[in-house]
Amino acid sequence: MEADLHEINKCARAINRLLEHAVFEEDMVEEEKIFFYGETNEFIELIIPLIRSTKWRGNGNRMQKKFLRSIDEVFKIKNEKTKDLLKFDSLYAALKEYFDRHFPDDAFS
């Protein structure tokens, strides 16, 4: 029994050494950012058909805010005049305002 325990410890140390130098898949993926150079309202008008569509699901439901966050992970809006990147909260507020103005019966969630 002691020999078995010694063998298990030996294997555990070998696995530990292998994992110390492992590169996990998530570390190998390079995230690509796409910049949209324009006004916030221009970007919103482009993504409205996607946001309002009933054909997408995120984890089984249509949470528009989560969908918008996913879009924000890939697309960054860069204002041509100020050269600043738009923050998610500003994009969310602008989209909510757009929905309130153009689709009062369809609340943005």
N, C-alpha and C positions, 0 to 999 in steps of 0.2 A: 504494500500500500504506500509506503514511503517512497518507493521508486516511482510509482505513478504520480504522486504529488510533485516530486522533483521534475518529472517530465512535463507536467502541466505548467509549472512555474517557468521552465525553460522555454516552452512554446509561447507563453504569455509575454516574456521578455522579447522574444523575436518579433512577435506581432507589434509590440510597443515600439520597437526600433523602426519597423516598417512604417507605422503610422506617423512617426515624428517627421518623416520626410515626404509624406503623401501630399499631393496637390489635389484638392477636391474640385469637382467640376464647376461649382459655383465661382471658385476663384479664377478659373480659366476663361470664363465668359467675359468678353469685353463689351461693356455697354456702349451703345452708339447713341449719341444725342443728335437730334435733328432740330435745327433752328429755323423758326418762322420769323422772317423779318417783315414786320408790319404792325398794324394796330390790333389791339385786342378784339375789337368788334369784327374786324375782317376774319380773324381766326375763328371766332365764335360762329360766324355765318357759315364757315366751311365745315365745322363739326356738328352743327345743329342736326342735319339729317341722321348722323350716327347716334347722337344722344337721344333723339326722339324715336329712333327705330325700336321695334319690338323683337328684332331678330337676334339680339345679343343677350348673353347671360354671363354673369360672373358668379361662380360658385352656386349656380342654380337660380339666382334672382337678378332682378334689374335695378340694382342700386346705382343711380346715375352719378352720385358723388364719387363712388369707388371707380366707376368707369372713367370719369373725368380725371381722377388721380392717375389711372393707368396711362391715359393719353398724355398727362403732364410728365410722366416718367420718361417718355420717349421724345415728345415735342417740347421745345423750350421757345417761348415767345420773346423775341428781342425787339423792343421798340426802336424803330429806325431813327427817331429823333434823339432819344436819350441814351440809347445803346444799353439800357438796363434790361435784365431778365425779369419777366413777370413772375411773381410768386404765386403758388397754388391758391392761397387764400384770395388774392386779387382776381385770379381767373374764375374761381368759384363765385365770388360776389358779382362779377360782371355777367357770368352766365345766368345766375339767379335773377339779376335785374332784367336781362334780355327775355327770359321766360316770363317774368311778371308783366312785361310790356307787350310782348307778342303773343303769348299763350296763357292768358290769365286763368283759363280753366284747367291747364295742365301744369301743376306745380312741379318745380324742380326739386328732387329729393336727393 
